[in-house]
Each structure stands twice: as C-alpha cells, then as structure tokens.
C-alpha cells in the first residue's frame, strides 16, 4: 500500500506545484488540505481545514492518516502581524499536536524562509546553515519561531520533523507572474499609468 502523503496549503503556489509533481505516482496517495471548501490541486483526496482550529486539525489528521506531511500552509507579510502569528505559528502548533496524538510514526517537512535571516543574517556571503537568524518582519519572526520549535522536537517523539529553508521558488506559474512584475516595473520607471499595480504585484492571497 502506498504511503499516504498530506499537503497542507495545497491551494497555494508551492502546494499546487508539489501536488502536480507527485500526482500519479504509484509511491504515494496524495491528500490535500487548505481553508477553501474546494480545490483544483492534483490530489486524490481533499479536505477543507483551518489549522488555527485545534479540533479541526485533529479531525483532519484522524481522517487523513498521513505517513508523511508536507506543511506548506501559511500566510505572508501582506497580512497583519496578529494574523501571521496565529496562522503560521498557531497553525503549526495545532498540526504538530494532532500528529503527535495520532500515536503512529509520522514524518513532516516544514518550510522556512530567507526572511528568517534578516539583513544582519545576510550581511556576509555566502550564507550558510550556521548563520544566526535575526528576523525583522512579522513573517520572518513567525517562520523563525516555527523553525526553532521544529528543531526542538524530542528525539523520541512519534513526529519526525524535517526543516527546509528554500529561498526563491520558481515554477511556470510564478514565471508568468514575474513577467507581469517586470512590465509593471518598466511602467513605473517610465511614469506610465499603473492603477492596477498593487493587485497585479500581490497576486492571489493563497496560503503558500
């Protein structure tokens, strides 16, 4: 029987791309989760879930029975600080709580961010894994909190957490967005009308 793989934040950019890469593999049964009631992501099963609700997170894990979790749900700097804290940190804590109480071995990948480093962290190049983090933005601070909690997971826990800190994620959909951003930058430089600048630059506000 193939392992059951849960992708949180599957409607976001990273989640959709990961699902597309894994879909159809005989080595995995994909389950997607996000806050929206429906999803077009390439998964075998989908469950709407708000991870900031602990009971909802517990129900998700009880139904999904995952062997592996790719935790990609979260919000970015476009949200207020309290929302960032509640979703990124609180959602991670609720997910971990639910996975620990599933009483079965589970591996989880949680994804950090270059925002954890801050300007002091990238003052000297190259940036290595040993560089101290000095996050400045609410988003960077939330990601740093999650990383520290993940690394502090006890060795004997049924939950094994892997932390990744990718920097710029690129895929065809993002390239189209980047091309539009370049056009907007050119318009700004030429002082042409740019009434749709903000919406186009920000794009859809999906969990990433």
Z-matrix of the N, CA and C atoms (Angstrom, degrees):
N
C 1 1.459
C 2 1.531 1 109.26
N 3 1.338 2 118.34 1 129.02
C 4 1.471 3 120.28 2 -178.44
C 5 1.522 4 110.86 3 -67.45
N 6 1.321 5 117.45 4 149.59
C 7 1.466 6 120.46 5 177.93
C 8 1.524 7 111.53 6 -64.02
N 9 1.298 8 115.55 7 148.06
C 10 1.456 9 121.50 8 178.72
C 11 1.534 10 108.21 9 -90.93
N 12 1.322 11 115.77 10 121.63
C 13 1.460 12 122.01 11 -174.30
C 14 1.527 13 109.18 12 -115.09
N 15 1.331 14 115.99 13 120.64
C 16 1.460 15 121.85 14 179.53
C 17 1.530 16 109.60 15 -102.27
N 18 1.338 17 116.25 16 130.33
C 19 1.463 18 122.11 17 175.48
C 20 1.524 19 107.65 18 -114.35
N 21 1.329 20 117.28 19 110.55
C 22 1.463 21 119.47 20 174.29
C 23 1.530 22 108.53 21 -83.88
N 24 1.330 23 116.03 22 151.44
C 25 1.456 24 119.39 23 -176.28
C 26 1.516 25 111.90 24 66.43
N 27 1.326 26 116.31 25 34.91
C 28 1.468 27 120.45 26 -173.36
C 29 1.527 28 112.55 27 -68.61
N 30 1.328 29 118.06 28 -18.32
C 31 1.463 30 120.06 29 178.53
C 32 1.527 31 112.82 30 -84.25
N 33 1.314 32 117.15 31 -8.80
C 34 1.451 33 120.93 32 178.39
C 35 1.521 34 111.79 33 -79.85
N 36 1.321 35 115.73 34 173.92
C 37 1.462 36 121.02 35 -177.78
C 38 1.524 37 112.06 36 -56.31
N 39 1.324 38 116.88 37 -53.83
C 40 1.469 39 120.37 38 -177.54
C 41 1.524 40 111.61 39 -65.57
N 42 1.339 41 116.24 40 -41.32
C 43 1.456 42 119.97 41 -179.04
C 44 1.514 43 112.93 42 -63.31
N 45 1.330 44 116.92 43 -44.27
C 46 1.465 45 120.26 44 179.35
C 47 1.523 46 111.13 45 -63.31
N 48 1.322 47 116.59 46 -43.03
C 49 1.460 48 119.82 47 -178.61
C 50 1.529 49 111.23 48 -66.13
N 51 1.335 50 116.88 49 -41.08
C 52 1.462 51 119.79 50 178.55
C 53 1.521 52 110.69 51 -64.06
N 54 1.321 53 117.15 52 -45.18
C 55 1.461 54 120.86 53 178.93
C 56 1.520 55 111.15 54 -59.34
N 57 1.324 56 116.53 55 -40.45
C 58 1.460 57 120.57 56 -179.93
C 59 1.528 58 111.04 57 -63.86
N 60 1.340 59 115.89 58 -37.79
C 61 1.459 60 120.04 59 -179.94
C 62 1.531 61 111.98 60 -70.23
N 63 1.333 62 116.04 61 -34.43
C 64 1.464 63 120.20 62 -175.08
C 65 1.523 64 113.65 63 -92.18
N 66 1.335 65 116.87 64 -19.67
C 67 1.462 66 120.02 65 -173.62
C 68 1.530 67 111.41 66 -61.21
N 69 1.308 68 115.09 67 139.06
C 70 1.456 69 120.70 68 178.29
C 71 1.516 70 113.62 69 86.71
N 72 1.325 71 116.34 70 -4.87
C 73 1.458 72 119.12 71 179.22
C 74 1.523 73 109.86 72 -72.76
N 75 1.314 74 115.33 73 133.75
C 76 1.470 75 120.14 74 178.17
C 77 1.520 76 110.78 75 -72.39
N 78 1.328 77 115.50 76 -8.84
C 79 1.461 78 120.38 77 -176.32
C 80 1.518 79 112.98 78 -94.91
N 81 1.313 80 118.78 79 4.99
C 82 1.458 81 120.05 80 -177.71
C 83 1.525 82 111.84 81 -156.31
N 84 1.329 83 115.10 82 141.40
C 85 1.465 84 122.38 83 170.93
C 86 1.518 85 105.92 84 -106.17
N 87 1.344 86 116.99 85 110.11
C 88 1.459 87 121.45 86 -172.21
C 89 1.522 88 112.97 87 -86.70
N 90 1.333 89 114.78 88 132.39
C 91 1.457 90 122.74 89 175.10
C 92 1.521 91 107.07 90 -124.52
N 93 1.311 92 117.47 91 127.04
C 94 1.455 93 121.29 92 179.76
C 95 1.509 94 111.42 93 -108.71
N 96 1.328 95 115.76 94 150.78
C 97 1.456 96 120.35 95 177.31
C 98 1.520 97 109.85 96 -144.26
N 99 1.320 98 115.33 97 144.45
C 100 1.462 99 122.02 98 177.12
C 101 1.522 100 106.85 99 -164.79
N 102 1.336 101 116.65 100 178.37
C 103 1.462 102 118.96 101 -177.15
C 104 1.528 103 113.05 102 -81.68
N 105 1.324 104 118.03 103 -20.29
C 106 1.468 105 121.24 104 -179.09
C 107 1.532 106 110.16 105 -71.05
N 108 1.324 107 117.55 106 149.84
C 109 1.469 108 119.96 107 -179.30
C 110 1.525 109 113.42 108 -67.31
N 111 1.336 110 117.73 109 -24.40
C 112 1.457 111 121.51 110 -179.24
C 113 1.519 112 110.35 111 -135.36
N 114 1.335 113 115.03 112 165.83
C 115 1.459 114 119.91 113 179.58
C 116 1.518 115 110.41 114 -147.12
N 117 1.318 116 115.93 115 147.34
C 118 1.461 117 121.96 116 173.46
C 119 1.524 118 111.43 117 -104.72
N 120 1.308 119 116.43 118 8.77
C 121 1.466 120 120.17 119 -179.93
C 122 1.521 121 110.42 120 -66.33
N 123 1.319 122 115.48 121 154.42
C 124 1.463 123 121.55 122 -176.90
C 125 1.523 124 110.60 123 -82.06
N 126 1.336 125 115.68 124 76.93
C 127 1.466 126 121.44 125 179.35
C 128 1.523 127 109.96 126 -130.53
N 129 1.323 128 115.79 127 157.64
C 130 1.464 129 120.56 128 179.39
C 131 1.523 130 111.76 129 -78.36
N 132 1.338 131 116.09 130 -31.93
C 133 1.461 132 121.96 131 179.52
C 134 1.522 133 108.69 132 -135.89
N 135 1.329 134 115.48 133 150.45
C 136 1.464 135 119.56 134 176.40
C 137 1.518 136 109.49 135 -137.64
N 138 1.334 137 116.13 136 138.95
C 139 1.458 138 121.54 137 177.91
C 140 1.522 139 109.28 138 -136.04
N 141 1.323 140 116.14 139 124.06
C 142 1.463 141 120.35 140 175.57
C 143 1.521 142 108.67 141 -73.59
N 144 1.334 143 116.65 142 132.58
C 145 1.459 144 119.92 143 -178.51
C 146 1.523 145 110.54 144 -156.78
N 147 1.316 146 115.70 145 133.73
C 148 1.462 147 122.47 146 172.36
C 149 1.527 148 106.92 147 -99.20
N 150 1.314 149 116.42 148 107.18
C 151 1.466 150 120.67 149 -174.88
C 152 1.523 151 113.13 150 -69.07
N 153 1.332 152 117.98 151 -12.06
C 154 1.456 153 118.84 152 176.21
C 155 1.531 154 111.10 153 -75.03
N 156 1.309 155 116.45 154 -10.47
C 157 1.474 156 123.32 155 175.53
C 158 1.527 157 107.75 156 -98.15
N 159 1.324 158 117.10 157 109.69
C 160 1.468 159 120.17 158 -174.66
C 161 1.519 160 112.08 159 -60.35
N 162 1.317 161 117.99 160 -41.85
C 163 1.465 162 119.90 161 -179.13
C 164 1.523 163 110.80 162 -65.61
N 165 1.336 164 116.85 163 -35.80
C 166 1.468 165 120.28 164 177.77
C 167 1.520 166 110.51 165 -66.51
N 168 1.323 167 117.04 166 -39.06
C 169 1.461 168 121.11 167 177.76
C 170 1.525 169 110.61 168 -64.12
N 171 1.309 170 116.72 169 -40.07
C 172 1.466 171 120.92 170 179.08
C 173 1.529 172 110.75 171 -65.25
N 174 1.321 173 117.34 172 -40.89
C 175 1.466 174 121.23 173 178.52
C 176 1.529 175 110.84 174 -65.53
N 177 1.319 176 116.60 175 -38.67
C 178 1.457 177 120.84 176 178.45
C 179 1.519 178 110.89 177 -60.81
N 180 1.316 179 116.50 178 -48.40
C 181 1.461 180 120.33 179 -177.58
C 182 1.530 181 111.05 180 -68.66
N 183 1.315 182 116.89 181 -37.12
C 184 1.468 183 120.29 182 178.40
C 185 1.525 184 110.98 183 -63.27
N 186 1.312 185 116.89 184 -35.59
C 187 1.467 186 120.64 185 -179.03
C 188 1.524 187 112.15 186 -82.93
N 189 1.319 188 116.91 187 -35.54
C 190 1.468 189 120.45 188 -174.96
C 191 1.524 190 113.23 189 -80.62
N 192 1.323 191 117.93 190 -31.21
C 193 1.470 192 122.41 191 -176.62
C 194 1.537 193 111.40 192 47.40
N 195 1.319 194 118.13 193 54.83
C 196 1.471 195 118.63 194 -175.00
C 197 1.525 196 113.57 195 -74.34
N 198 1.320 197 114.72 196 146.77
C 199 1.461 198 121.07 197 169.82
C 200 1.528 199 110.01 198 -95.00
N 201 1.326 200 115.19 199 -27.11
C 202 1.459 201 121.96 200 -179.34
C 203 1.525 202 108.52 201 -141.74
N 204 1.324 203 115.70 202 137.10
C 205 1.466 204 120.92 203 179.16
C 206 1.518 205 109.16 204 -123.69
N 207 1.331 206 115.52 205 127.85
C 208 1.459 207 121.34 206 170.01
C 209 1.525 208 105.62 207 -101.61
N 210 1.327 209 116.52 208 104.69
C 211 1.460 210 119.72 209 -175.78
C 212 1.525 211 109.51 210 -89.93
N 213 1.322 212 116.05 211 101.20
C 214 1.459 213 122.34 212 -177.33
C 215 1.526 214 112.43 213 -117.79
N 216 1.328 215 117.20 214 2.57
C 217 1.463 216 120.42 215 -179.19
C 218 1.525 217 110.22 216 -74.39
N 219 1.318 218 115.83 217 144.11
C 220 1.456 219 120.43 218 177.87
C 221 1.506 220 111.36 219 163.55
N 222 1.327 221 116.05 220 176.56
C 223 1.457 222 122.22 221 176.43
C 224 1.523 223 108.61 222 -126.95
N 225 1.332 224 116.19 223 165.92
C 226 1.457 225 120.14 224 -175.96
C 227 1.525 226 111.66 225 -116.36
N 228 1.323 227 115.31 226 -163.26
C 229 1.466 228 120.81 227 -173.69
C 230 1.518 229 114.97 228 -68.40
N 231 1.325 230 118.40 229 -5.80
C 232 1.455 231 120.06 230 178.06
C 233 1.531 232 111.80 231 -76.27
N 234 1.327 233 116.76 232 -10.11
C 235 1.457 234 121.06 233 -179.22
C 236 1.534 235 110.51 234 -99.45
N 237 1.350 236 118.26 235 158.12
C 238 1.468 237 121.25 236 176.99
C 239 1.542 238 110.69 237 -62.87
N 240 1.336 239 117.38 238 152.66
C 241 1.469 240 120.95 239 -178.00
C 242 1.525 241 114.63 240 -53.69
N 243 1.340 242 117.52 241 -39.81
C 244 1.462 243 118.75 242 -178.32
C 245 1.525 244 111.36 243 -67.68
N 246 1.323 245 116.79 244 -33.98
C 247 1.469 246 120.39 245 177.76
C 248 1.529 247 109.69 246 -69.64
N 249 1.322 248 116.79 247 -41.88
C 250 1.461 249 121.01 248 178.42
C 251 1.523 250 110.20 249 -58.97
N 252 1.315 251 116.73 250 -45.75
C 253 1.468 252 121.33 251 179.74
C 254 1.527 253 111.05 252 -63.33
N 255 1.328 254 115.69 253 -45.70
C 256 1.471 255 119.70 254 -176.60
C 257 1.522 256 112.23 255 -66.07
N 258 1.333 257 116.72 256 -41.55
C 259 1.462 258 120.28 257 -176.83
C 260 1.528 259 111.77 258 -78.89
N 261 1.331 260 116.43 259 -52.26
C 262 1.463 261 118.99 260 -173.90
C 263 1.522 262 113.00 261 -72.66
N 264 1.319 263 116.91 262 -46.04
C 265 1.466 264 120.05 263 -178.25
C 266 1.531 265 110.78 264 -85.37
N 267 1.341 266 116.04 265 -50.95
C 268 1.463 267 119.17 266 -179.26
C 269 1.515 268 113.01 267 -63.00
N 270 1.324 269 116.63 268 -40.37
C 271 1.464 270 119.97 269 178.73
C 272 1.515 271 111.78 270 -64.41
N 273 1.328 272 116.72 271 -40.69
C 274 1.466 273 120.74 272 177.37
C 275 1.529 274 110.86 273 -62.96
N 276 1.322 275 116.71 274 -44.06
C 277 1.471 276 120.32 275 -179.57
C 278 1.529 277 111.25 276 -62.98
N 279 1.329 278 117.06 277 -41.91
C 280 1.466 279 120.31 278 179.54
C 281 1.522 280 111.43 279 -66.23
N 282 1.327 281 116.37 280 -39.19
C 283 1.462 282 120.19 281 178.76
C 284 1.522 283 110.32 282 -64.84
N 285 1.325 284 117.07 283 -44.92
C 286 1.470 285 120.75 284 178.83
C 287 1.522 286 110.98 285 -62.01
N 288 1.322 287 116.63 286 -42.16
C 289 1.470 288 120.76 287 178.75
C 290 1.526 289 110.32 288 -58.92
N 291 1.321 290 116.49 289 -45.96
C 292 1.466 291 120.64 290 -179.03
C 293 1.523 292 111.20 291 -64.93
N 294 1.320 293 117.38 292 -39.94
C 295 1.468 294 120.83 293 -178.90
C 296 1.530 295 111.17 294 -69.21
N 297 1.320 296 117.68 295 -38.94
C 298 1.469 297 120.28 296 178.52
C 299 1.521 298 110.88 297 -63.97
N 300 1.311 299 116.38 298 -39.08
C 301 1.462 300 120.54 299 -176.92
C 302 1.518 301 113.10 300 -82.73
N 303 1.321 302 116.82 301 -0.11
C 304 1.464 303 119.77 302 174.22
C 305 1.518 304 110.67 303 -73.95
N 306 1.338 305 115.87 304 -15.40
C 307 1.470 306 123.32 305 175.35
C 308 1.533 307 112.79 306 56.79
N 309 1.331 308 114.63 307 42.64
C 310 1.455 309 120.90 308 173.70
C 311 1.526 310 107.67 309 -150.94
N 312 1.326 311 117.72 310 150.65
C 313 1.472 312 119.17 311 -179.13
C 314 1.533 313 111.39 312 -62.91
N 315 1.308 314 115.26 313 130.92
C 316 1.461 315 121.52 314 179.16
C 317 1.525 316 108.49 315 -139.32
N 318 1.318 317 115.87 316 137.27
C 319 1.461 318 120.71 317 172.47
C 320 1.520 319 108.60 318 -104.23
N 321 1.326 320 115.39 319 142.55
C 322 1.461 321 119.44 320 179.20
C 323 1.527 322 109.91 321 -135.44
N 324 1.319 323 115.22 322 135.84
C 325 1.456 324 122.36 323 171.75
C 326 1.520 325 107.94 324 -102.67
N 327 1.335 326 116.60 325 123.22
C 328 1.455 327 120.40 326 172.89
C 329 1.520 328 108.29 327 -115.21
N 330 1.312 329 116.29 328 142.18
C 331 1.458 330 120.87 329 -171.48
C 332 1.519 331 110.75 330 -109.74
N 333 1.317 332 115.35 331 123.60
C 334 1.457 333 121.58 332 178.02
C 335 1.519 334 111.09 333 -89.00
N 336 1.333 335 115.12 334 -155.25
C 337 1.462 336 119.96 335 -175.63
C 338 1.519 337 110.58 336 -156.00
N 339 1.318 338 115.65 337 154.10
C 340 1.464 339 120.75 338 173.75
C 341 1.522 340 110.73 339 -63.20
N 342 1.339 341 116.94 340 -20.61
C 343 1.466 342 120.99 341 179.33
C 344 1.523 343 111.98 342 -64.49
N 345 1.321 344 117.37 343 -16.61
C 346 1.464 345 120.58 344 176.60
C 347 1.526 346 111.52 345 -66.19
N 348 1.321 347 116.69 346 -27.66
C 349 1.460 348 121.16 347 -174.15
C 350 1.522 349 112.81 348 -75.21
N 351 1.319 350 117.60 349 -39.51
C 352 1.450 351 120.86 350 -175.15
C 353 1.524 352 111.26 351 72.19
N 354 1.323 353 116.36 352 176.26
C 355 1.459 354 119.68 353 -178.67
C 356 1.524 355 112.53 354 -66.48
N 357 1.321 356 116.79 355 -35.59
C 358 1.471 357 119.53 356 178.73
C 359 1.519 358 110.96 357 -66.23
N 360 1.325 359 115.87 358 -33.72
C 361 1.459 360 119.78 359 -178.09
C 362 1.519 361 113.99 360 -69.32
N 363 1.319 362 116.42 361 -25.55
C 364 1.463 363 120.12 362 -178.53
C 365 1.526 364 111.62 363 -109.73
N 366 1.327 365 116.82 364 15.31
C 367 1.462 366 120.57 365 -178.39
C 368 1.523 367 111.57 366 -65.60
N 369 1.325 368 116.61 367 -30.56
C 370 1.463 369 120.91 368 179.58
C 371 1.523 370 108.82 369 -119.64
N 372 1.321 371 116.17 370 129.96
C 373 1.458 372 122.28 371 -178.94
C 374 1.524 373 109.51 372 -109.31
N 375 1.345 374 118.14 373 150.08
C 376 1.471 375 126.01 374 0.37
C 377 1.521 376 112.07 375 -77.48
N 378 1.319 377 115.23 376 156.71
C 379 1.456 378 121.58 377 176.98
C 380 1.528 379 108.49 378 -84.30
N 381 1.311 380 117.23 379 123.63
C 382 1.464 381 121.92 380 -179.94
C 383 1.531 382 109.92 381 -110.44
N 384 1.328 383 115.76 382 173.72
C 385 1.465 384 120.32 383 179.56
C 386 1.527 385 111.82 384 -65.03
N 387 1.321 386 116.82 385 -21.95
C 388 1.457 387 120.01 386 -177.63
C 389 1.517 388 114.93 387 -86.95
N 390 1.330 389 117.67 388 -0.97
C 391 1.465 390 120.54 389 -179.02
C 392 1.531 391 110.11 390 -69.38
N 393 1.333 392 118.27 391 128.61
C 394 1.468 393 120.28 392 178.25
C 395 1.526 394 111.57 393 -62.81
N 396 1.305 395 115.42 394 144.28
C 397 1.466 396 120.71 395 178.91
C 398 1.527 397 110.59 396 -92.12
N 399 1.317 398 115.53 397 137.24
C 400 1.466 399 122.33 398 175.48
C 401 1.531 400 108.30 399 -135.27
N 402 1.327 401 116.92 400 67.65
C 403 1.465 402 119.58 401 -176.43
C 404 1.526 403 111.51 402 -62.76
N 405 1.316 404 115.57 403 144.72
C 406 1.461 405 120.99 404 -178.04
C 407 1.524 406 112.47 405 -115.19
N 408 1.310 407 117.76 406 -38.43
C 409 1.463 408 121.40 407 -177.49
C 410 1.526 409 110.28 408 -84.54
N 411 1.335 410 117.54 409 156.19
C 412 1.467 411 119.93 410 175.22
C 413 1.530 412 112.34 411 -55.47
N 414 1.328 413 116.15 412 -37.67
C 415 1.472 414 120.14 413 178.31
C 416 1.524 415 110.50 414 -64.25
N 417 1.348 416 116.81 415 -48.47
C 418 1.454 417 120.55 416 179.71
C 419 1.518 418 111.92 417 -60.64
N 420 1.332 419 116.49 418 -40.33
C 421 1.467 420 120.18 419 179.14
C 422 1.523 421 111.26 420 -65.42
N 423 1.328 422 116.73 421 -39.10
C 424 1.468 423 119.77 422 179.25
C 425 1.519 424 110.93 423 -65.88
N 426 1.332 425 116.79 424 -41.09
C 427 1.457 426 120.75 425 179.57
C 428 1.528 427 110.77 426 -66.73
N 429 1.321 428 116.55 427 -37.75
C 430 1.460 429 120.22 428 178.11
C 431 1.525 430 110.80 429 -65.51
N 432 1.327 431 117.73 430 -39.50
C 433 1.462 432 121.40 431 177.03
C 434 1.522 433 111.06 432 -60.51
N 435 1.324 434 115.15 433 -44.66
C 436 1.467 435 119.81 434 179.90
C 437 1.529 436 110.49 435 -62.95
N 438 1.326 437 116.78 436 -43.21
C 439 1.467 438 120.23 437 179.16
C 440 1.529 439 110.91 438 -60.21
N 441 1.326 440 116.72 439 -45.05
C 442 1.457 441 120.18 440 -178.84
C 443 1.530 442 111.57 441 -64.62
N 444 1.324 443 117.59 442 -40.34
C 445 1.464 444 120.47 443 177.96
C 446 1.521 445 110.61 444 -66.18
N 447 1.318 446 117.06 445 -39.40
C 448 1.464 447 120.67 446 179.82
C 449 1.518 448 110.89 447 -64.27
N 450 1.321 449 116.67 448 -43.82
C 451 1.468 450 120.48 449 -179.03
C 452 1.527 451 112.08 450 -69.98
N 453 1.323 452 116.53 451 -20.36
C 454 1.465 453 120.65 452 -179.71
C 455 1.522 454 112.87 453 -88.98
N 456 1.317 455 118.32 454 0.12
C 457 1.472 456 120.94 455 179.53
C 458 1.528 457 109.01 456 -60.09
N 459 1.335 458 118.19 457 127.15
C 460 1.469 459 120.97 458 -176.83
C 461 1.525 460 112.66 459 -59.29
N 462 1.321 461 115.50 460 148.25
C 463 1.470 462 121.00 461 -178.13
C 464 1.526 463 111.78 462 -62.22
N 465 1.319 464 118.17 463 -30.83
C 466 1.460 465 120.85 464 -178.10
C 467 1.511 466 114.20 465 -88.53
N 468 1.313 467 118.04 466 5.48
C 469 1.457 468 121.26 467 -178.65
C 470 1.527 469 110.74 468 -71.45
N 471 1.350 470 117.58 469 146.69
C 472 1.467 471 119.48 470 175.31
C 473 1.525 472 111.93 471 -68.58
N 474 1.344 473 115.90 472 -11.21
C 475 1.454 474 121.65 473 -179.70
C 476 1.528 475 110.07 474 -102.37
N 477 1.316 476 116.21 475 115.54
C 478 1.465 477 121.91 476 177.10
C 479 1.519 478 107.89 477 -103.36
N 480 1.330 479 116.93 478 118.37
C 481 1.465 480 120.69 479 -174.61
C 482 1.525 481 111.00 480 -108.99
N 483 1.307 482 114.83 481 130.04
C 484 1.464 483 122.69 482 174.89
C 485 1.526 484 107.51 483 -106.98
N 486 1.328 485 116.72 484 132.66
C 487 1.467 486 121.19 485 -179.90
C 488 1.521 487 109.53 486 -109.92
N 489 1.318 488 116.15 487 127.77
C 490 1.462 489 121.86 488 174.12
C 491 1.524 490 107.94 489 -118.23
N 492 1.331 491 116.28 490 146.01
C 493 1.457 492 120.16 491 177.15
C 494 1.533 493 108.84 492 -128.77
N 495 1.326 494 116.72 493 73.29
C 496 1.470 495 119.50 494 177.96
C 497 1.518 496 110.27 495 -72.19
N 498 1.309 497 116.20 496 154.84
C 499 1.460 498 120.09 497 178.53
C 500 1.530 499 109.14 498 -99.52
N 501 1.304 500 119.82 499 -102.26
C 502 1.466 501 120.56 500 -177.39
C 503 1.525 502 111.18 501 -86.08
N 504 1.325 503 116.21 502 117.76
C 505 1.459 504 121.52 503 178.59
C 506 1.522 505 108.78 504 -94.61
N 507 1.329 506 115.70 505 127.09
C 508 1.457 507 120.98 506 -175.58
C 509 1.528 508 110.29 507 -122.36
N 510 1.330 509 115.88 508 136.04
C 511 1.465 510 122.18 509 176.01
C 512 1.523 511 107.25 510 -154.96
N 513 1.338 512 117.97 511 165.90
C 514 1.472 513 119.64 512 -177.77
C 515 1.525 514 114.55 513 -51.37
N 516 1.326 515 117.44 514 -43.47
C 517 1.464 516 119.84 515 -179.09
C 518 1.523 517 110.93 516 -63.75
N 519 1.325 518 116.50 517 -39.44
C 520 1.461 519 120.17 518 -179.86
C 521 1.524 520 110.90 519 -70.51
N 522 1.328 521 116.42 520 -33.42
C 523 1.454 522 119.57 521 178.84
C 524 1.524 523 111.10 522 -63.21
N 525 1.337 524 116.14 523 -37.16
C 526 1.467 525 119.35 524 177.43
C 527 1.521 526 110.48 525 -64.10
N 528 1.339 527 115.96 526 -39.98
C 529 1.460 528 121.07 527 178.04
C 530 1.523 529 110.53 528 -65.81
N 531 1.342 530 116.15 529 -40.39
C 532 1.459 531 120.69 530 179.85
C 533 1.526 532 110.99 531 -63.94
N 534 1.328 533 116.11 532 -40.56
C 535 1.472 534 119.79 533 178.09
C 536 1.514 535 110.46 534 -59.97
N 537 1.318 536 117.67 535 -40.85
C 538 1.459 537 121.69 536 178.00
C 539 1.531 538 110.33 537 -64.86
N 540 1.351 539 116.53 538 -38.67
C 541 1.458 540 120.71 539 179.23
C 542 1.524 541 110.79 540 -63.19
N 543 1.337 542 116.45 541 -39.33
C 544 1.471 543 120.51 542 178.01
C 545 1.523 544 110.38 543 -62.31
N 546 1.340 545 115.83 544 -41.90
C 547 1.463 546 119.65 545 178.33
C 548 1.526 547 110.68 546 -61.00
N 549 1.342 548 115.68 547 -40.82
C 550 1.454 549 119.65 548 -179.27
C 551 1.522 550 111.18 549 -67.44
N 552 1.332 551 117.03 550 -39.69
C 553 1.461 552 120.55 551 177.88
C 554 1.530 553 110.54 552 -62.00
N 555 1.331 554 115.79 553 -39.42
C 556 1.461 555 119.97 554 178.42
C 557 1.531 556 110.02 555 -64.76
N 558 1.328 557 116.43 556 -39.04
C 559 1.457 558 120.64 557 178.94
C 560 1.521 559 111.13 558 -65.75
N 561 1.328 560 115.55 559 -39.58
C 562 1.462 561 119.91 560 178.43
C 563 1.524 562 109.96 561 -63.27
N 564 1.344 563 116.24 562 -44.36
C 565 1.455 564 120.47 563 -179.69
C 566 1.512 565 112.54 564 -63.23
N 567 1.321 566 116.28 565 -32.95
C 568 1.472 567 120.88 566 -179.50
C 569 1.520 568 112.05 567 -90.03
N 570 1.367 569 115.10 568 -0.17
C 571 1.460 570 121.38 569 -179.84
C 572 1.517 571 111.47 570 58.32
N 573 1.356 572 115.65 571 40.28
C 574 1.460 573 120.34 572 175.99
C 575 1.523 574 108.74 573 -89.66
N 576 1.336 575 118.24 574 162.23
C 577 1.467 576 121.09 575 179.20
C 578 1.529 577 110.55 576 -56.10
N 579 1.317 578 115.89 577 136.97
C 580 1.469 579 120.01 578 -177.22
C 581 1.532 580 110.12 579 -143.94
N 582 1.306 581 116.44 580 49.55
C 583 1.451 582 121.32 581 -175.92
C 584 1.519 583 112.67 582 -64.34
N 585 1.351 584 117.50 583 -23.63
C 586 1.467 585 120.12 584 -178.85
C 587 1.523 586 111.50 585 -100.58
N 588 1.305 587 116.91 586 15.15
C 589 1.462 588 120.77 587 -174.98
C 590 1.519 589 112.83 588 -57.64
N 591 1.325 590 117.37 589 -51.96
C 592 1.461 591 120.28 590 -171.87
C 593 1.518 592 112.17 591 -62.43
N 594 1.325 593 117.30 592 -49.59
C 595 1.463 594 121.05 593 -178.14
C 596 1.519 595 111.35 594 -63.05
N 597 1.320 596 117.07 595 -40.93
C 598 1.451 597 120.35 596 -178.02
C 599 1.516 598 111.41 597 -69.77
N 600 1.335 599 116.81 598 -37.42
C 601 1.462 600 120.11 599 -178.82
C 602 1.525 601 110.60 600 -69.94
N 603 1.339 602 115.94 601 -38.41
C 604 1.448 603 118.87 602 -176.19
C 605 1.518 604 112.76 603 -77.68
N 606 1.316 605 117.23 604 -37.59
C 607 1.453 606 120.54 605 179.82
C 608 1.513 607 111.03 606 72.96
N 609 1.332 608 117.55 607 -171.86
C 610 1.464 609 122.21 608 -179.13
C 611 1.515 610 111.24 609 -66.36
N 612 1.315 611 117.26 610 140.12
C 613 1.464 612 121.38 611 -177.47
C 614 1.517 613 110.00 612 -92.92
N 615 1.309 614 116.09 613 68.70
C 616 1.457 615 121.50 614 177.50
C 617 1.519 616 108.23 615 -95.67
N 618 1.342 617 117.84 616 152.32
C 619 1.458 618 118.80 617 170.53
C 620 1.523 619 110.21 618 -59.33
N 621 1.321 620 117.89 619 142.66
C 622 1.456 621 121.93 620 -177.02
C 623 1.499 622 112.31 621 -110.63
